[in-house]
C-alpha cells in the first residue's frame, strides 16, 4: 500500500497566470572553499560540488532581515509588472526564518514594499512553502476574495546554521516573489497536490532548546522521494496528462543528487529541470521563485508551456503542481 494516504492530500484547481516575478539575494558570497577555510578544515569541497551540485551560496549580513530580502523581491516584481503596490490585495510570505515570532513577517514586508491594501500573512512549510503559498493564493483568486496576489518565498537560513557542521553547505539566503492574477484564458490551468506527514517531523527541525537546525540528510532524501512522485502522479492523472507533456520543471533546489533521483522516479527527463543550486545552494522557501524568475529571464519558459513545480521540505511537507504558462 502507498505510504501516502489519500486523506493526507489537498488539491486545488483553477486558472491563474504569473504576471511578473522578482528576486533578491545578499551580496556576500560563501564558496565551499570559504566554509572550509573559515569554519570546517575537513570539508570535502569536491564532494559538495559533485554530489550536491553546490559551489557557493549567499549569506546575509547581521542587519539584513528576511523581510528586507522579501520586500526587495516584491518591489522588483512590482517594477517588472509596472504596477503600484496598492494594487496588490493579498500578500503571502512563505518563510521558516521569520523576523520575529510575532507579528508575521508579511506585515513587515507589506510596510516595506508599500502594499498598503494587501491582506498579509505567513505560511510555514519550509522548503515547500512557496508552493503552499501559491496554492492558497489561487484559492483566494478563485473565490474572488483577491484580484491580484503577491506571493514571496524568503529565508535566511544562515541565521540557524552551525557553520562548523558538515550540513552547513546545503543552505543559502535569498528571496523571490511572484504576482498572480486569475487568467481569462480557457485553456489555462493551475492544479496542485500537497502533502504533509508529521511522522517525519524530526528529519529536519530546529528543536526548542536549539538555535540551529538538525537534519538527517538520508531521511530527507527518503521522504522526498516517497512523496513527490506520488504527488506528481496524482496531479498529472487528474488532468489527463503524461510526463511527456511536461515542458519545463521548476523544482525546489535541495541537491542535484536528489533531483536526479526524482527524475528517475517520475520519468521526467532531467534535461527539463531548471537548476541554480550551484550559485545559491538551497534557499528553502525562496528556491522555487528564484529559479522561476531566472527561467523566465533566460526564456526557458515559453507561452503555452506546461510548467511542473515540485518541492519537499520539513514537516514533512511536499507538493507538485502544473501551470499552463500564459
HELIX and SHEET records of a PDB file:
HELIX    1   1 UNK A    6  UNK A    8  5                                   3    
HELIX    2   2 UNK A   32  UNK A   38  1                                   7    
HELIX    3   3 UNK A   45  UNK A   47  1                                   3    
HELIX    4   4 UNK A   48  UNK A   52  3                                   5    
HELIX    5   5 UNK A   66  UNK A   81  1                                  16    
HELIX    6   6 UNK A   85  UNK A   87  5                                   3    
HELIX    7   7 UNK A  105  UNK A  113  1                                   9    
HELIX    8   8 UNK A  126  UNK A  128  5                                   3    
HELIX    9   9 UNK A  129  UNK A  143  1                                  15    
HELIX   10  10 UNK A  157  UNK A  160  5                                   4    
HELIX   11  11 UNK A  166  UNK A  170  5                                   5    
HELIX   12  12 UNK A  198  UNK A  203  5                                   6    
HELIX   13  13 UNK A  217  UNK A  238  1                                  22    
HELIX   14  14 UNK A  243  UNK A  245  5                                   3    
HELIX   15  15 UNK A  256  UNK A  266  1                                  11    
HELIX   16  16 UNK A  270  UNK A  272  5                                   3    
HELIX   17  17 UNK A  277  UNK A  280  1                                   4    
HELIX   18  18 UNK A  284  UNK A  286  5                                   3    
HELIX   19  19 UNK A  287  UNK A  297  1                                  11    
SHEET    1   A 6 UNK A   9  UNK A  14  0                                        
SHEET    2   A 6 UNK A 190  UNK A 196 -1                                        
SHEET    3   A 6 UNK A 317  UNK A 324 -1                                        
SHEET    4   A 6 UNK A 306  UNK A 313 -1                                        
SHEET    5   A 6 UNK A 248  UNK A 251  1                                        
SHEET    6   A 6 UNK A 273  UNK A 274  1                                        
SHEET    1   B 5 UNK A  16  UNK A  24  0                                        
SHEET    2   B 5 UNK A 173  UNK A 182 -1                                        
SHEET    3   B 5 UNK A 148  UNK A 156 -1                                        
SHEET    4   B 5 UNK A  90  UNK A  94  1                                        
SHEET    5   B 5 UNK A 119  UNK A 123  1                                        
SHEET    1   C 2 UNK A  29  UNK A  31  0                                        
SHEET    2   C 2 UNK A  56  UNK A  58 -1                                        
SHEET    1   D 2 UNK A 204  UNK A 205  0                                        
SHEET    2   D 2 UNK A 214  UNK A 215 -1                                        
END                                                                             
